[in-house]
Structure formats: structure tokens, C-alpha cells
Amino acid sequence: MSCTTIRVTMMRWRLQNLSILLQLSLALFCCAPTAAQEVILIGSGEWPPYISEDSPHFGPSSQIVTEAFALVNIDVEYRFHPWNRSFLLCQRGELDATIAWEKTAEREQDFVFSEMPIIIERTVFFYSKHRAVSWEEIWTPPEDATKLRVGAILGYNYGNKIDEAVRTGLFTVRRSDSEMTNFRQLIKGHIDLFPSDLVVGLEVLRKHFNAAERQQIRYLPEQLYTAKLYLMFSKKSPRHAWLKAQFDKGMQQLVDSGRLNRLQVDPSLIPAESPAQ
């Protein structure tokens, strides 16, 4: 056999072995188990500065949820809808969870709640400087006083204190679609009071009203109520118990590391151009 023939034979042998190795590698790659990242679908609405589709990380409260799940290797996909629609989609199991809801006995029939709250809501009364009121006057008005007109948002629950005041005839409630609409109603004198989370109210005024309009709005320092808002998991989701357990584990890690305190919105944060008390 000539040297040329030997070289050709060796080259063919190497190519055949290389082809076999490539086929084996491809087979092993295709057969190897893949650890797909778990994904949770969370319904949300607009509630800046806590939660907003236009904010970095969808707002600090959404970031808390995202980071807690990331610590347990779960990705989050947010689906923004009006709040009532997020609630209904989650109730039907088309979403795994929805963010920032108060725990009630009625809701616990269809949902389970995270162990830790995402937001501590602190609600105060906003009013117009042209219709000044005090905390005492609201709850113990003079006998000849007319009913106070209280603005509210469609679908929002403002607690037992306002429900009782409406039932006893102390207030009349006028509902509209947003914080912004209620503040405009205050400025026009169409309502007397509007209950809102302090941080949310101040953010709405800062973003949507000019300085002259902001100067017409005041708020009472007394808190109407404080509410804990949780991540709410749909019982229709087959993974709801597991997802809740994983989220609770991630939240505890955020607490232990001190990261949770750095992410939460400071309720005492008052913007520079805030309405006077």
C-alpha cells in the first residue's frame, strides 16, 4: 500500500469517527432533561407610585414581588388590566395571582393570600381649602349641617367606618372612575371629601395637576384606616398552594437580607410640592 493510500484511509477513518461523535453528542443533548423556568402570571392595575405599567420594574411593589419570586427561581409576567378585570380573570383561574388586595372573608372563598403584605395602605381624607373641615366636624357635625359628599372610586372598599357613616346618613357617596377624577371634583366643589392612600393621592396631584390646582387641596393628618394589601392567589390555579409557599419563602429571604425595607415605599415620603395640611 502506498503512502498516499494510507493517508486517505486514515483521513476517512477520522471523518467517520468525528461523524459518530457528533451524532452521539447531538443525541445526548436532545435527550438531556431541561429545567424550564417556572412562570407565574400576575394580574395588576394602575396604582402609582406603588404599581404602574409605565414605571421601572412596574413600580416598587411589583419589584418586591418579582424579586421574591426570583429568589426561588420563578419568573413573573404581569398582565395589566382595570382592577376589576384583574380580579375576575384571577378568580376564574386565567391568571395565577393578582397583586395588592386586602384580605376579606368573602375573598378567601376563592383565593389564598401571601403571609406578608406587599403594601401597607394608609388612607386619609383630602379636601378643598374652600371647604375646610376638621376630623371632629366630619364625625360629629352640627345638627343643622348638611350631609358631606364623599368621593369614591368604583369598585373600591373604604372600610367599615365609611360604610357605617353612609348607613346612618352622615355621608352621601359619589363614585367615579379614578383618583384624578375625584380630585377634579374636589377642586370644582362637587364633593367635600375624598379618601385616598396618602402616597397615592400626593403622586396623582404631582403628576396630573399644576401648582395652582395643588394649592387648593389639603388633607387631614388623621388616618381614616390602615390596610394590609397582599398578593392574592387563585384557588382555580392548580399550582396556587405551591406558588404561595414559594413566594412566602422568597419574601422571607428579602426580609432576612434587609432588601425588603429598601424596596418598600416610605409612607412618610412627602413630595416637595405637596398640599399643605
C-alpha positions in Angstrom: 0.0 0.0 0.0 1.4 3.4 -1.0 1.8 6.3 1.5 -0.9 8.2 -0.4 -3.4 5.4 0.1 -2.6 5.1 3.8 -3.1 8.9 4.3 -6.5 8.8 2.5 -7.6 5.8 4.6 -6.6 7.5 7.9 -8.5 10.6 6.9 -11.6 8.7 6.1 -11.4 6.8 9.4 -11.0 10.1 11.3 -14.0 11.7 9.5 -16.2 8.6 10.2 -15.3 8.8 13.9 -15.9 12.5 14.1 -19.3 12.0 12.5 -20.2 9.3 15.1 -19.1 11.6 17.9 -21.1 14.5 16.6 -24.2 12.2 16.3 -23.7 10.9 19.8 -23.3 14.5 21.2 -26.5 15.6 19.4 -28.4 12.6 20.7 -27.3 13.3 24.3 -28.1 17.0 24.0 -31.6 16.2 22.7 -32.3 13.6 25.4 -31.0 15.6 28.3 -33.7 16.8 30.7 -34.4 20.5 30.6 -35.1 22.5 33.7 -37.6 25.0 32.3 -38.0 28.2 34.4 -41.4 28.3 36.2 -43.5 31.3 35.2 -46.4 32.9 37.2 -49.0 35.2 35.6 -50.0 38.1 37.8 -52.8 40.5 37.1 -52.4 44.1 38.0 -53.9 47.6 37.6 -52.6 51.1 37.8 -51.9 52.5 41.3 -48.8 54.7 41.1 -46.4 55.2 42.7 -46.8 51.6 44.1 -47.7 49.9 40.9 -47.6 51.2 37.3 -47.0 49.7 33.8 -45.0 52.9 33.0 -42.7 52.7 36.0 -39.3 50.9 36.2 -39.9 47.3 37.3 -43.6 48.2 37.2 -43.3 50.1 40.4 -41.6 49.3 43.7 -44.4 47.0 45.0 -44.3 45.0 41.8 -40.5 44.8 42.1 -40.9 43.3 45.6 -43.0 40.5 44.1 -40.6 40.0 41.2 -37.5 39.8 43.4 -39.2 37.4 45.9 -40.1 35.0 43.1 -36.7 35.4 41.5 -35.1 34.1 44.7 -37.0 30.8 44.3 -36.3 30.6 40.5 -39.8 31.7 39.3 -40.2 34.3 36.6 -43.1 36.8 36.8 -45.2 38.0 33.9 -47.5 41.0 34.7 -50.8 41.5 32.8 -52.2 45.0 33.3 -56.0 45.4 33.2 -58.5 47.5 35.1 -58.5 46.3 38.7 -61.9 44.7 38.5 -60.9 42.7 35.4 -57.7 41.5 37.0 -59.8 40.3 39.9 -62.3 38.4 37.7 -59.5 36.9 35.5 -57.8 35.6 38.6 -61.0 34.4 40.1 -61.6 32.3 37.0 -58.1 30.9 37.1 -56.9 32.6 33.9 -54.3 34.3 36.0 -52.3 32.7 38.8 -52.5 35.7 41.1 -53.2 39.4 41.4 -51.3 42.0 43.4 -52.2 44.2 46.3 -55.6 43.1 47.7 -57.0 43.4 51.2 -57.8 40.1 52.8 -61.5 39.6 53.5 -63.7 36.5 54.4 -65.5 36.8 51.1 -62.3 36.8 49.0 -60.9 33.9 51.0 -63.6 31.7 49.4 -61.9 32.0 46.0 -58.3 33.0 46.9 -55.4 32.4 49.2 -53.2 35.2 50.4 -49.5 35.6 50.9 -48.3 35.5 54.5 -46.7 39.0 54.3 -48.4 42.1 52.9 -47.0 43.8 49.8 -48.3 47.3 50.7 -49.5 49.0 53.9 -52.2 51.4 52.7 -52.7 54.5 54.9 -55.8 56.3 53.9 -56.6 59.9 54.8 -59.2 62.5 53.8 -58.3 65.0 51.1 -60.5 68.2 50.9 -60.6 71.6 49.2 -59.3 74.6 51.1 -62.5 76.3 50.1 -64.5 73.8 52.2 -62.3 73.4 55.2 -63.2 70.6 57.6 -61.8 69.0 60.8 -61.8 65.4 61.9 -64.2 66.2 64.7 -66.6 68.0 62.3 -66.7 65.0 60.0 -67.8 62.5 62.6 -69.8 64.8 64.9 -71.3 67.5 62.7 -73.6 70.3 64.0 -77.3 69.4 63.9 -78.0 71.8 61.1 -75.1 70.5 58.9 -75.8 69.1 55.5 -74.6 65.7 54.6 -71.0 65.6 53.5 -70.5 64.5 49.9 -67.7 61.9 49.8 -66.0 61.0 46.6 -65.1 57.3 45.9 -63.7 55.1 43.2 -65.8 52.4 41.5 -65.1 49.0 43.0 -63.0 50.3 46.0 -63.9 49.3 49.5 -63.2 52.1 52.1 -63.8 50.2 55.3 -66.4 49.9 57.9 -66.2 53.5 59.2 -67.4 55.0 55.9 -69.9 52.2 55.3 -71.5 53.0 58.7 -71.5 56.7 58.0 -73.3 56.1 54.8 -75.8 53.8 56.5 -76.6 56.3 59.2 -77.0 59.2 56.8 -73.8 61.1 57.7 -72.4 60.9 54.2 -73.6 60.5 50.6 -71.1 58.8 48.3 -70.4 59.8 44.7 -68.3 57.2 42.8 -66.2 57.9 39.8 -63.5 56.1 37.8 -60.2 57.3 39.3 -58.3 59.4 41.9 -57.7 62.1 39.2 -61.5 62.5 38.6 -62.2 62.7 42.4 -59.5 65.4 42.8 -61.1 67.4 40.0 -64.5 67.0 41.7 -62.9 68.4 44.9 -61.5 71.4 43.1 -64.8 72.1 41.4 -66.7 71.8 44.7 -68.8 68.9 43.6 -67.6 66.8 46.6 -66.4 67.7 50.1 -64.1 64.8 50.9 -62.1 62.2 49.1 -60.4 59.3 50.9 -57.2 58.1 49.4 -53.9 56.5 50.3 -51.7 59.4 51.2 -48.8 58.5 49.0 -51.0 57.7 46.0 -53.0 60.9 46.4 -49.9 63.0 46.5 -48.5 61.3 43.5 -51.6 61.8 41.5 -51.6 65.5 42.4 -48.0 65.8 41.5 -48.3 64.2 38.1 -51.7 65.4 36.8 -52.3 68.8 38.4 -50.5 72.1 38.1 -49.1 74.1 41.1 -52.2 76.4 41.4 -54.5 73.4 41.4 -52.4 71.5 44.0 -52.5 74.5 46.3 -56.3 74.2 46.5 -56.1 70.7 48.0 -55.5 69.8 51.7 -55.5 66.6 53.7 -56.2 65.8 57.3 -53.4 64.2 59.2 -55.6 61.6 60.9 -55.7 58.2 59.2 -59.1 57.0 58.2 -57.8 53.5 58.2 -54.7 51.3 57.6 -55.0 48.3 55.4 -52.6 45.5 54.6 -52.6 44.5 50.9 -51.4 41.1 49.9 -50.5 39.0 46.8 -53.7 37.0 46.2 -53.5 33.6 44.5 -56.5 32.0 42.7 -57.7 28.7 44.0 -58.6 27.8 40.4 -54.8 27.7 39.6 -53.6 24.1 40.1 -50.3 25.5 41.5 -51.8 28.0 43.9 -50.6 26.3 47.1 -47.1 25.7 45.7 -46.8 29.2 44.3 -47.9 30.8 47.7 -45.4 28.6 49.6 -42.6 29.6 47.2 -43.5 33.3 47.3 -43.6 33.2 51.1 -40.1 31.7 51.1 -38.8 34.4 48.8 -40.3 37.2 50.9 -38.7 35.8 54.0 -35.4 35.9 52.2 -36.0 39.6 51.3 -36.7 40.3 55.0 -33.7 38.5 56.2 -31.4 40.3 53.8 -32.8 43.7 54.6 -33.7 44.1 51.0 -37.5 44.4 51.6 -37.1 47.6 53.7 -35.1 49.2 50.8 -37.8 48.4 48.2 -40.9 49.5 50.1 -42.4 52.9 49.5 -41.8 55.1 52.6 -45.3 56.3 53.7 -43.8 59.4 55.2 -42.3 60.5 51.9 -44.0 63.8 51.0 -43.1 65.4 47.6 -41.7 68.9 47.7 -44.8 70.3 46.1 -47.3 68.6 48.4 -50.6 70.2 49.5 -50.4 71.8 52.9 -52.2 70.2 55.8 
